[in-house]
Amino acid sequence: MGNQNDYIIVQNMKTFTVQKNQFSGSKNSAMSFPVPFDVPPERYSGKDKPWIWNIPYTYGPDTHGNIWVPS
């Protein structure tokens, strides 16, 4: 068995609950795990444009003050 320092517990994080028990050894009827996005996902609007890695984005800095100019 691992000790308590082998993992990190994150409090107050949104989770996605799985109702069907996929693990036969578990006694819980529902499991949850954190997801790195809002659930359910938001629909894209007509103004949204895809970000493509090999296209320069020089029209303005992003929220971190950077622009993307691939070489």
C-alpha positions as CSV (number, residue, x, y, z in Angstrom):
1,M,0.0,0.0,0.0
2,G,1.2,3.5,-0.7
3,N,1.4,6.1,2.1
4,Q,-0.5,9.3,2.4
5,N,2.2,11.3,0.6
6,D,1.8,9.4,-2.7
7,Y,-1.2,11.5,-3.8
8,I,-2.7,15.0,-3.5
9,I,-6.3,15.7,-2.6
10,V,-7.8,18.8,-4.2
11,Q,-10.7,20.4,-2.3
12,N,-13.5,22.4,-4.0
13,M,-12.8,21.2,-7.5
14,K,-15.6,20.4,-9.9
15,T,-16.0,16.7,-10.6
16,F,-17.7,14.4,-13.1
17,T,-19.7,11.6,-11.4
18,V,-19.8,8.2,-13.0
19,Q,-23.0,6.4,-11.9
20,K,-22.1,2.9,-13.2
21,N,-19.5,1.1,-11.1
22,Q,-16.7,0.0,-13.6
23,F,-14.5,-1.6,-10.9
24,S,-15.9,-4.8,-9.4
25,G,-13.6,-4.5,-6.3
26,S,-15.0,-1.2,-5.3
27,K,-17.9,-1.0,-2.8
28,N,-18.9,2.6,-3.8
29,S,-21.9,2.8,-6.3
30,A,-20.6,6.1,-7.7
31,M,-17.2,7.4,-8.4
32,S,-16.0,10.9,-9.2
33,F,-12.9,12.4,-10.6
34,P,-11.8,16.0,-11.3
35,V,-12.0,17.3,-14.9
36,P,-10.0,20.3,-16.2
37,F,-12.9,22.0,-17.8
38,D,-16.5,23.1,-17.0
39,V,-19.1,20.4,-17.2
40,P,-21.2,20.5,-19.3
41,P,-19.0,22.1,-21.9
42,E,-20.1,25.4,-23.5
43,R,-21.1,25.6,-27.1
44,Y,-18.9,27.6,-29.4
45,S,-20.4,30.8,-30.7
46,G,-20.4,32.0,-34.3
47,K,-17.6,34.5,-33.4
48,D,-15.3,31.7,-32.1
49,K,-12.3,30.8,-34.3
50,P,-10.2,27.7,-33.9
51,W,-6.6,28.0,-32.7
52,I,-4.2,26.4,-35.1
53,W,-0.6,25.8,-34.1
54,N,1.1,26.8,-37.4
55,I,-0.8,30.1,-38.0
56,P,0.7,33.3,-36.6
57,Y,-1.4,35.2,-34.1
58,T,0.1,38.7,-34.0
59,Y,-3.1,40.8,-33.6
60,G,-2.5,41.3,-29.9
61,P,-1.0,39.7,-26.9
62,D,-2.9,37.0,-25.0
63,T,-3.9,37.2,-21.4
64,H,-0.2,36.4,-20.4
65,G,1.2,39.1,-22.7
66,N,2.4,36.7,-25.4
67,I,1.9,36.5,-29.2
68,W,2.3,33.3,-31.2
69,V,4.7,33.5,-34.3
70,P,5.8,30.1,-35.4
71,S,9.1,29.9,-37.2
